[in-house]
């Protein structure tokens, strides 16, 4: 949490140490925030990780500080007796026994644009107290490169003991000296137990660091034969690899450590994380003294950022021969985790930052909850497999696991940078090369680009580096890359610039097969700025003689340098005119420049993301009609290679059609893009993407493509009014499905306000039906009932019996939530009668969500046998259809029925199936319901640990998404959990919160359930 001063400026860090809101920070931080350290002083605090935005900003009051001692700690009391949702208190312990252990911390130091960063290092030991201070305990000396201003008040978490043993208070300023530059000091948490602070310390004995024995038999180990690997989007090993020997050795220790499951390599883009990882992998596979992996799986998220595609590829790698189209998503995830336990697999996830929050309070958090759950389960699992992750942003979702290790990838040293320049081909004295390394701060990507530039333009002569002005200290790192590339552009040929500009339009890696169909002949003319000169007939004759002379020289006196000059001259022609060897020569030049990358295992090319961004700006700014033609040709290529639609598609099989939709929209061909989306991605009314694959996040991303520049405040760019309705409605439905309820509501309201007089009754009925569902989630039950009535009336105008059926079900469910069971029964019976009219041969029970809500209603009113008939019949139907969200919900209903009948083993099995499926899809409400149901069952049985895990996770999702109706139910279940744990005050708080919320919403069953908890509390008191 942040400690804030005047004008809400962050002055330091603090951390919570009790469920009742006690906070620990440093005295000098409070002084910086409020000017005085004394009981009663009030300061501002801020919780960036609080789930609810209204719970982030608070005040806190000083309640305890030392008057006669100088220990730099103070205790604050939050302005509320309960912690913000999502905030957990630290467990304190003494620093005695922590010497030599690794530690982890997090605080609000600033690093250029980043503020709120992790730190790690070693707890050295106790230092003697300075003579000028009177201390309760000697300060704790720390060794870390990451502690700086803003970290004061941060917790020191001993990773081995899993206890917070210190409070960071001071960092040593070594000036220009290398000596002790990484030294800092912390206050021993032992002093927090002294009067007047009196905080409890956990009695947790120190546990020694495990001894690594990778060769227990004493025999000479050898690399395991037949290691399976999938490196299809891994970079090729660098020929000019330099240095980082100590870092590679550290990674070997992490790999051999049985208590380390995941390592995050974190650093700026261009620092060499991917190349470092590839070098470590090569060394590992050739080092017989190290344990060898059973298999290696590399996945680059810059090239392929779809999480479902990643899981499918991992499944096919781990379970050879499996058909991913024939298993559910839950089975896929289950298979993957099962196989990870069967051997020592190595997973490498490169470029994960594309799926992390880039700024704000949630910086570093994963945006895809399915991937977050997968990695957290990997970190918590009992297996020998290992995951290495490369990212620009810290992996804050894993920081609470002691099996996770954060490693910073920093600048090249002077020697390493100098060696890199020499290997690239730069010539000069050591001091001249050292100056380049120092001027450009050892930035690996820039040094490679500078070296390649000097070699190509000036034959490697280091003296010409003066052409590129060195950066200032304040210049952002990524701007340095752009500046070097702008210098490159001055020397690249016309064809090379055209090629790179087109290349930047691709989101996927580019195979050589694309070159002919997309790159050659794509531009109807040259890039802006190129004007072919007008020449006379005499000039033409001179040029022909000059060309003949050069041919004679090259033929009889071959020279590599002259050949390079000749190629460069040829490349000044437009890209469309290049053929054969000349085109291939251009590709080789771009590879030598380090601008283009080739992946031989997968046979495709990519660019570093920072380089791609540079040429993408050129594409957007300088090309109009040509840019659209580029995207049109790319889309045509993807549609050509996509092939026929498989009978049971997967996300991987839809990648090319999805890319075609993206490029068609970029080309301005919105109508054709919508046709491809409907026919090839959704596959018409089958709705494969959203119903079978439950990929609502992918659906949302594709819908945004239809708005100009992704600005959803404007109108979709399709031609027909019906398609505009459909897109706006589907954006709302996708947002609602992925748990972004507040963002969904404006899209529904927008359609209603924009098209008040439309006669498209059917689409307007569907929209009001979705709006009724959204209002129910938000706890606006009156609004939900009103929207459901309008949906039914519009369905009648449209003469759509199917829409009438859905609207009747929604009216019945809302009436049930409001406690009007008589009307609920009428609506459900009308819906059943209508379904029999629509299809007399069908089952008698309502299907899809109609059946789920009917079953829940029947269980509440005591018709349990009928509820089971509805659930079992529909489960069978939707298992055949392979609709995972619906299947999960019916398993959850069966679990509720089993729990009510006290058939605990059946309940456990059904809840587990429901949760496995729910975790593998993107529909947030399904996961909340599964967690709530299993957690509630555990709470009522007195299994506090199991209940806490499920219910706290469910509460996190419910509060983040705004599902107030679920939040009330979860708080009731938490009340039962606390009651079982004899924590009566916490149980009362949760039950009263649920009761208040239910009153506000008009949620009848929330009031009934909350009152039941409160009545049980009265009996216990």
N, C-alpha and C positions, 0 to 999 in steps of 0.2 A: 504494500500500500504506500501511497505517496504522502509525505508531509509537505504541506503547502504554506507559503508565507503571504506577504502582501501581494495583491493582484493575482492571487492563485499561482504564484511562481513556485515550482518544485524546489524545495531546499534540502530534501533528504528522504530517507526511507524508514518505514516502521513495519512491524509484523504483529499479528494478533496472537495472544497467548492463552486466551480463555474463551469458552462459549458465551460468556456474559459480556464480552466486548473490551477486555483489558488489552492494551497495546504497549509494546516496548519500543523505544527508540533512544537516541542519544540526547543528552542534555544540550549539547551545542546545536543540535538540529532544532530543538524547541526554541532555543535562544534566537536562532536565525529566523524562525517562523513568527515568534511573538515578542521577542525582545527581553523576555524575563523567564526564569525557571523557578516557579513557586507553585504550591498547591492552589488550585482554582484557576490557573491561567488556561485560557481556551485558545485552541489553534484549529486550523482547517486540515482535514484529512480526506483522502480520495482513494476509492477502491476501484481501479480499472477493471478488475476481473469479476466484480459483482455482476450477477446475471441480469438484474433489472437496472435500467438506467437511473430510475429514481432512487436507488439505494447506493449509488456510487459516491456522492458528495455528503460528507458529515462534518461535524465538529467533534473534538475530543478535549477532555479537561485533564490537567495534571493532577494525579491523585497521590503520587509517592515519588520522592526524590531524596537523595542523601544530602544532609545539611552539613555534616562534619567530615565527609569524605569526598574524594574527587573522582570516584568511579563514574564514567561518562554514560550513565544510563538513567532513564526515567520511565515511570509507568503512567499511562494515560487511560482514561475511561471514555469509551465511545458514548455518544449522546443517545444511544438506544441499548436496551438490555439484551437484544438478540442481534446476531451477526447478519450482515447482508447475505442473501442467498448466493451460494457458490464459494463462500469464504470459510476456510477451516483453520482452527487454531494450531499453532506449533506445539510440539512436545519438547520440553526443556530438559537439559541435563548438564552436569558439570563437565568442564573441559579436561579434568584429570582423566588420563587414560586415552586421550585423543591424539597425543603427539605422534606424528608420522602418518596419520590418517589423511585421506583425501577429503576435501570439503567442497560443497556447492553453495552458491548464494545467488541472490537476485536483488538488484537495486536500480535506482534511477540516476545513474551516471549518464553522461551524454557522449555519443560518438557520432559526430556530424549530424545527420538527420534522425538518428536513432536515440531514444531515451527510454530506458527500461530494458536492461540487458542482464543476461546471466553472467556469473563469474564462477571460476573453479580454481583450485590450487591445493596446497598442502598445509596442514596445521603443523607448524614446525615444533613448537614447545612453548613453555612459559618463559617470558623475559623478566628480568628483575625490575621492580618498580622504580621509576625515576625518583631521585632524592627530593625533587620539588613537589611531589604529589603524595597525598595520603590516600592509600587505596585499600579496600577490603581484600583484594586478591591481585596477584601479579597479572599483568596483561598477557594475552595470548598472541604469540607471534605467528603471522601468516605469510605464506609465499604465494603470490598470484600476480599475473600480468594485468588483471582486469579490474582491480580496485582503484577507484578514482573518486573525485568529488561527486557527491550525489549518492554514494553507496553508504554513507554514515547511517547507522541504525538498521542495516541489513542483517539478517540472520546468517549465522555460520552453521550449516548443516553438515555434521559429521556423517559421511556416506556409509562408513562401515558400521557405525552404531545407530544410525538412523535417528539421531537426536540433534536438536539445535543446542550447541554448546557455547556459542559466543555471539556478541553483538559488535559488528564492525564499527570502529570508532575513529581510526586514524590511519593515514597512509604516509609513508616516509617519502619526503621529497629529496631525491638524490642529486638534483640539479643535472649537470651534464655527465656525471659519473655513472659508469655501468654498475658500480658496487652497490649492492642492496637496493637496486632500483625497484624490485618487485616486492618489497617488504611492506607489510601493513600490520596493524595491531587491533585486537578485539578485546572487549570486556568479557571475562569469564561469566557464564550464566549462573555460576554458583552464587554470585553476589545478589541475584534476584530473589534468593530465598531469605535474605536478611531483612530485618525490620528497617523501614516501614513497608517494604515491597511485598514480602511474604508470599511469593509465588511458589507453587509446588514444582519440584523437580522429579523427573521419572527416575526410578531406581533401576537403571539399565546398565549392567556390567559391560565393560568393553569386550568386544570380540576381536581376536587377532585377524589380520588380513590373511586370506587364504594363500597357502603356498601353492604355486603353480608347478605341477610336475607333468610335463607333456610327454615324458618317456618313462613311465613307472616300471617297465620291465627291465630297463637297463640295456636292452638290445638297440642296435642302430636302427632308427626308424627310416622308412622310405615313403615317398609319396604314394598315395593310394592309386592304383591303376584304374582307368576307366572312369575318371571324374566327369560327370555330365555337366555341360555348361550351355548357357544361352546368353551370348554376348552380342545379340544382334543389333543393339544400338549403343554399344560401348565404343568410346574413341580408341583409335589405334594407339599403341604405345609410342611415346615421343622418342624420336631418334636423338634429339638434343636434350635428353633428360639431365637435370643437374640437381645435386644436393639433396636436402631434406632427409638426410640419413637418420638423424635423431627422431624425426617425426615418424618415419617408417618403422623404426624400432619400437616406438610407443604403440603404433597400431598393431604390431606383432604381439606386444604384451596384452593389449586389449583382446585380441583374437584368442590368446591362450588362457585368458582369465575366465574360469567357469562362472563367475558371478557377473560377467558383462555380456549382455545380450544385444544391445544397440549402441552404436557410436554415431554421433552427429558431427560431421566435419562442417564447420560454419565459417564463412568468410565472404568478403566482397566478391562480386562477379569478376572473373578474370584473374583471381589469385592462384588458380591452378588446382582446384579441388578435384575435378574430374580426372585430370592427368595424374595427379598424385594418387588417386584411388586406383587407376589402371596400373600404375607402376607398382603399387603395393600388391595388387592382385598377381601381377606377373612374378614378382619376387616370391610371394607366398607359394605359388604353384610349382616353383622350382627349388624350394627350400625343404629338403627332406627332414630337417630337424624340427620343423613345425608341424602341428596336426594338420592334416589335409582335409578339405571339405568333401562331402559326399557329392555335392553339386553346387554350381555357381549360376545365379540368375541375376542379370543386370537389366534395369529398366530406367530409361531416361524420360522424365516427365516433360521436358521441353519438346521432345519429338512426339510423345504420345501421352497426353495429360488426362486421359479418361480413366478413372479409377476402376470402372467395371471391366474395361479392356485389360488393364493391368492384372486384375484378379483372374480373368480367364486365361491369360497367357501364363501366369504363375501356376495355375491348375494344370494346364497341358504340359508344362515343364516337369512338375512334381509327380504327376500321375500320367505317364506316357500311355497313349492309346485311348485315353478317356475322351468321350464326345461331350464337350461342354454344353452342347445344345440340348442334351438329354437329362441334365441335372438342374435342380433349382439353385438359386443363388445361395440359399442357406447351405445346401449340400456342397457347393463349391468352396465356401469359406471353411466349412467343417473339414473337407478333404485337405485343404491347404494346411490348416493348423495340425491336423493329424499327421501329415507327411513330414512336417517340420520336426516332429518328435521322433521320427523314424531314422534320422541320421543327423549329420552335422552339415546342414545346408548354409550357404552364404548368399544372402540377398543384398544387392546393391541398388539403392534408389537414388538416382542422380537428378539434380535440378528440382528438388521438392518445393522450392520457394514459389513455383507457379501455382501451388495449391495452399499457400499460406497467406494470412492477412498481411498486407503490405504496410499498414500504418494504423495509427489510433491506439486505443486502449487494448485492442485485441491483437496487436502486432505479433506475428509469429504463430498465431493459432491456425490450425488446419481448417480450411474452409469446407472440406468434405468430411462429414462425420463418420461415414463408413470407413474411410482410410484411417481416421483417428482411432476408431474402435479397433481396427485391425492391428495397428501398431501398438496400442496400449495392451491388447491381448498378447501380442508378441512379447512385449516387455515383461508381462506378468506370467507368461507360460513357463512350465517346467520342461525345458528342452535344451538341446545343445546347439541349436542353430544360432546364427549370428546375422545381424542386419547393420549395414553401413549406409548412412544417409548423408548426401551432400546438399547443402542449402545455404542461401545467403542469410536467412533469418533463423533465429534460435528456435529450437523445437520445444516450445513452452508446454505443449501437451504431454511431454514425456519427463518433464523436470522432476516430478514427484516420485519417479521410479529410481531406486538405487541401482538397478540393472542398466540404466542409461548413463552414458558418458559423453559430455560435451567437449569437443576439441576445436580450438580456434585455428584456422589456416590463415597465417599472416604473411607478410611481405617476405620476399627473398632476401637473404643476407647479402652483404656486399660481395662476398666471394661467390655465392651462388648466382647472383645477377651477372657478375662479370663473366663467369663461366658460360652462362646461357648466351650472352652476346657473342662470345668467341665461337661457340658451337654453331650459332646461326651463320657466322661468317664475317663478323665485324672485326676490323683490324685497327690496332692502336695500342698505346701504352696502357698499363694497368691503371694509372691514375686517371686517364681519360675515360676509361670504361667505368671506373668506380664513380666518377662524377655523374655519368648518366644514371647509374643505379641509384645514387643518392638523390639526384634531382627528381627522378620519377618514383621515388619512395619504394623501390624494389617491387613495383607492380608487374607481375609476371606477364599478363596479356600485353600491356603497353611495351614492355621491353622486347617481347617477341616481334611485335609490329614494327617498332623502331629499328630493330636489327634487320628485319627483312627489307625495310625501306632503304636503309643504308647500303645493303648488299646489292639490291636491284638498281638503284639510281646512281650510287656513287662507288660501286665496286667494293663496298664494305669499309670505306675510309671514314673513320670515326669523327674526323674534323668537321664533316658536313652536318653533324648533329646540330650545329648552330642555326641551321635553317628552321628548326622547330623550337620555338621558345619554350623553356622549361616551365612547369606549372608553378603557380603561387601556392602558398600553404593552404589558402582558403578554397582553392578550386576543387570542386567535387571530383571524386575518382572517376566516375563514369563520364564526366565532361572531358576528362583527359583522353579517354579512348576516342571520343567523338572528334577531338581536335587533331589527333594523330591520323584518324581516318580521313579527315578533310584534307590533310596534306597528301595522303595517299591518292585521293581523287584527282589531285593536280597532275599526277604522273601515270595514273591508270589510262589505258587506251579506251577509245570509244566503245569497242565491243565489250571490254571487261566491265565498264560501268553499266552498260545495258544489261549484261548477264546478271550482275549482282543485284541490280534493281529488281529484275524479274524474280530472282531467287528469293528475295525478301518477302514476296507475296505468299509464299508457301508456309503453312503451319506444320505440315508433316515433313519428314525427311524426303529428299529428292533422289530417286533412282536414275541411273543413266538413260533408261528407256524414255524418260521424259524430255531429254534434250531436243530430239528431233521434232516431236509433236508440239512442244510448248515454246522452247527457247529460240529455235531457228525459224525465222519467218513470222514471229509473233508481232513485231512492231511495224505498223504501216508508216515507216519513215524513221528518222533519227530522233534522239532525245533533244529537247530544247537546247539551244545554244550552238548546235552544229550546223554550219552552213557550207555546203560543198562549193568550193571556189570555181569561178568561171575562168577557163583557160583557153588560150589560142591554139591553133593547129600546130604552130611551131613549138609551143610548150609541150604538146602531146608527143611530137617526134623526139624532143629532148628526153622526156621521161621514159620513152620506150628504149632509147639508146642507154640511158642510165640503168634501167632494169636489166638490159642484156649484159652490160658491163659487170654488174653485181653478180649475175648468174655465173659468168665466167670465173670470177674471183672465188665464189663459194664452191664451184665445181672442182677447180684445180688446187685451191689453197684453203681447205676447210678449217674453220676456227669456231670454237664453242661460243665465244663472246659475240662474234659476228653473226652467228646463227640466232642468238638471242635478240640482237638488234633487228635482224630481218623479220623475226616473228613479231616483234613489237610493232614494226612498221605495217605488217599485214593486219594486225589487230586494230589499226586505226580505221578500218572499214566498219560499216554497220554490222551488228551481230548477225543479221539475216543473211549476209553475204558470205559468212564463214562456212567452210566445209572441211570435212575429214581431218587431216593432220593439223591444220591451223586451229580448228576448234578445240581439238584435244590438247594442243600446245597451250592454248589459253587456260584450260582447266588446270594444267600442270603448273602454270605460272601462279594462279590464284592459290593453289595448294602450297606452293613455296612461299608465298606472301604470308602464310598463316591466316588468311582470310577465309578460305574454304577448308572444310574438314572432310575426309573420306573415311568411311567405316567399311573395311574390307569384308568383315564377316557377314554383314547385311547387304553389302553392295549398294550403299547410298551415300549421299553428300548432305552435310549440314553446315550452318554458320554458327559461330558463337552468338548467343542471344544479344549481346551488346553490339556486335557488328551488324547483325540482322536489323536491329532497331535503327541504326544509322541509315541504312539503305532503304528501309521501309519509309522513313521520313521523306527521303528523296522521291520515292514512288508516290506518296500522298500529295506532295507539294508540286511536283514538276510535271506530272503526267495526268491528263484528263481522260480523253477518249482512249488513249493507249492503255491506261490503267484498267479500264473496263474490259478492253480486249484481252489483256493478260489474264484477268480473273475468269473471263468467259472460256478461254482455251484450257485453263487448269480444270474448270468444272467439267468441260467436255471430256477431258482425259480421265477424270475420276469416274464419271458415269460409264465410260467405255470399259474400264478395267474392273468395275464393281461386280460384273457378272450377274447371273440370275439370283433372285431372292430365295434363300434356303427355306425349307419347310419350317424349321425351328431356328429362327435367327438368333444371333447373339450380338452384343454390342460390337465386337470385333468385325462381324460380317456387315455391320452398318456404317463402318468408319468412312468408306469412300462416298456413299450417298450423303452422309452428314457433311463431309468436306465439300461436296458438290453444292449443297444448299448454301454453305458459307460463301463460296466463291461466286455463285450466281447472284447472291444479294450484294456482294461487293461490286459486281459488274452492273448493278442496277436492274438485273433481270428478276425482279421480285415475284412476278407472276409465275415464271417458270420455276423459280426456287420453291415457291409454295407447292406447285404441282409435284416436284421431286420429293419434298418433305411429306406430302400426303400419301403419295403412291409408293415411294421406296423406303421411307423411314417409318412412318406410322403404319403403312400398308392398309390404308383406308380405314374402314370402320373396325378392323381388327385391333387397331390402336396398339400395335405390338410394342412400340417403344415405352409406352406408359403403363399398359396393363400386364403384358407378359414379362417385360424386362424391368418394369417399375423404375425407369430411368427419368424421373421428373426433373432432375438437375440438368440432364442433357436437353430435355424438351424446353426448359426455360432458356438455356443458352441459345438454342436455335430460334426461339421466338424473338429474342432481342435482335437477331440479325435483320428482321424485317422492318426495323425502325431506322431512320436516317442517323448514321453515326452511333447507333445503339442508344439513342435518346428516346426512351419510352414515353416521354411527355408529349411527343409528337404522334401523328397518326401512322399506323402501319402503311407501308408503301405498295401494298397490293391494290388491284384495280376495283374489285367488286366489294360492295358494302357487306355482303355475307361473309367474305373472307376477313374483312376488317373486324367484324363482330367476333369471328371465331378466334382470331389471333389475340385480341384484347382479353377475351374470356379465358383463353388457354394460358396467357401469362398469369392471370389471377389464380387459376386453378393450379398451375405449376408452383407458384409462390406459396400457396396454401399447403400444397403437398409436401414441400421441403421444409415447412415450419416457419415461414416468414409471413405470418398472418397480417400484421399491420401494413405491410407493403401490398398485400393482395387486395385489400378492400377498395382502394382508390380505382383499381382497374374495373371492377364490377360496377362501381358507382359511375365511372366515366362513361361506360357503354350506355347505361340507363339515361344519363343526362345528355349525351351526344345524340342519341337516336330515340327521342321520346315518342315520335309518331310512326315508328317502323311497323310494318305489317308482318315482319318475320317473327310470328308468334312462337314458333318452335324454338329458335335460338334464344329468344328472350325468356322463354320458360326454363330452358336449361340454365341460363345465366342466373335467374332468380333461385333456382334449385341450389346452385353452387353457393350463392349468397346466403341462403338459409343455413347451409352447412357451416360456412365461415362464421356467421353470427353465433351459432351454437357453440363452436369452439371458443369464441371470444367471451362467452357467457352472456351474450345479449339475447336472451331467450324470447322476449317479446318481439324484437326485430326479426328473429329467426322464424317465429310463427307467422308473422306478416309476410315475409318473403316466400314462405312455403305456400301460403294461400294464393299469392299472386302467381306463383309458378303453376299451381293447379289450374287457375282460371285461364292463363295463357295457353296451357296444354290443351284445354278444352277448345279454345278458339282455333288452335292448330290441328285439332282432331287427332292428336297423338296419344294413343292409349298407353304407350310406353312411358311418356313423360308424365301422364296422369298418375301412373302407378308409382313412379318415384316421388311425386309430390305428395301423394297420400301417405306414403311411408314416412316422409320427412315430417308431415303434420302430426302423425301418430307419435313419432319419437319426441318431438318438441313438447307435445301435450304430456307425455310420460315424464319428461324432465321437470315439468312444472307441477307434477303431482296430480294431473287430471287423467286418472287411469280409465275412467269411463269413456272419455273422448278418444283416448289412445286406442282402446279396444275397438271402437267404432271405425277409426281410420285403418287400423291393421286388417280388420275383417273386410272392409271395402276393398282394400288393396288385394287381399287374397282372392276375393270374388272376381275382381277385374283380371287378375292373372289367369284364372281358369278360363275366362272368356277369350283372352288373347291366345292361349295355348291349352286346349282341353286335355291334351295328352301329357302335359308336364306334371312334375311333382306338385303336390298341393301347397307346398311351402313357398314363401317369398324367397327370391334368390338374391345373390350379390349382397350389397350392404343392407338391402331391405330385410333379408333373412337374419343378418347379424343383429340389427337393432331390434327386430322382432324377438329373437332368442333372448337378448338381454332383458327386454321388457317382460317376457314370459317368466324368466327366472325371478325377477323382482316380485312379480305378483303371485308366485307360487306354482305356476304351471310348468313344473320342471321336466316332466316326461315329454311334453309337447316341445319344449325348448330343445331338448336333446334330439328329437326327431328332426327338427328344422336344421340344427347344426350339422348333424351327421349326413343328412341328405345333401346339403349344399357343399360340405367339405369334399365329398366324392365328386361332385360336378366340377368344382373349381380346381381340384387336383388334376383332372383330365384336361382342363383348359390351360393349366399351368399359369394361373394368376396368383403370384406369390403373396401379395398384400391381402387378398381375400382369404387365401388358405391360412395365413398366419392368424387372421382375426377369428376364423372358425376354430382353430386349435385353442386359441385363448378362451373362447366361449365354452368349449368342452372342458378346459381346465377349471373354469369357474364352477361349472356343474359338478365336476368331480370333487372340488374343494368343498362345495356345499354339502355333498353326500359323504364327506370325510373319506373319500377314496384317494388317499394321499399319494400313493405311487402312480396312479393314473393321472392325477393332477400334475405331479412333477413332470411326467413324460409329456403331457400336452403343453404345459407352460414352456418347457424347454424347446419343443418344436416351434412353438409360436415365436419365441424370442430369437432362435437361430435364424428363422426366415426374416424376422423384422430387422435384424442387424445387417442383413445382406441387401436391403433395398433402401431407397431414398425417401420413402413416405414416412414423415416424422410421427404422425398420429398413431400409426401402427406400432412403432417402437414404444411410444409412451404407454399405450394400452397394455402391451405385453409386459413391460417392466412394472407398471402399476399393479396388474393382476397378480403377478408372481410375488411382488413385494408385499402386497396386502395379505396374501395367503400366508407368507412367512411370518408377518407381524402377528396375525391372529393365532398362529401356532407357537409364538414365543421365540422364534428363531431370529434374534435381534440382528446378528451379523449379516445374515442373508437378506433380511428386510432392508437394512440400512443401505447396502450396496445398490439394490434395485431402485428403492424409492428416492434416494438422493440423486441418482442419475436421471430418473424420470422427472423429478422436480426441476433439475437443471434444464432439461429440454422444454418442459412446460413453461417455465418462467421466461426463458430466452425467446420462445416462439409466441408467447402471449395466450397460451391455452388455459384460460381461467377456469373453465369447467373441469379440466383435468387437475389443475392445481388444487382445487378444493378437495377432490377425491384423494389426491396424494397426501395432503395435509391430514386428512382423517386417518389414513393408513399410518402416517408417521406418529399420530397420536397413539394409536394402538401399539406401535413399536416402542415408544417411550414408556408407555404404561407397563408393557411386559418387562422393560428394563428398570422399572421402579423409579424412573425419572419423571415424577409427577408434574413438576413445574413445566418441563418441556412439553409433556403431553397436553397440558392445559393450554399452553401457548398455541400449539398446532391446531387443536380442536376449536379453540375460540376464533382463530384466523379463518378456519374453514367455515365456521358458523356465520361469521360476518360476511365473508365473500358470498356465501350461498344466499343470505338475505338480500344482498345487493343485486344478485343475478336473478332472484326468484327461482332458485334451484331447490326444489322441494327435497329431493333425495340427499342433497348435500347437508341440508338442515337436519334431516332425520339421522343420518350417519354421524354427524358431529355431536348431536345431542346424546347419541348412544355412548360415545366416548366420554363425554362430560358426566353422564350418569354413572358410568363405571368408575370414574375418578372419585365421585362423591362416595361411592361404596368403599373404595380403598382408603379414603381419608377418614 
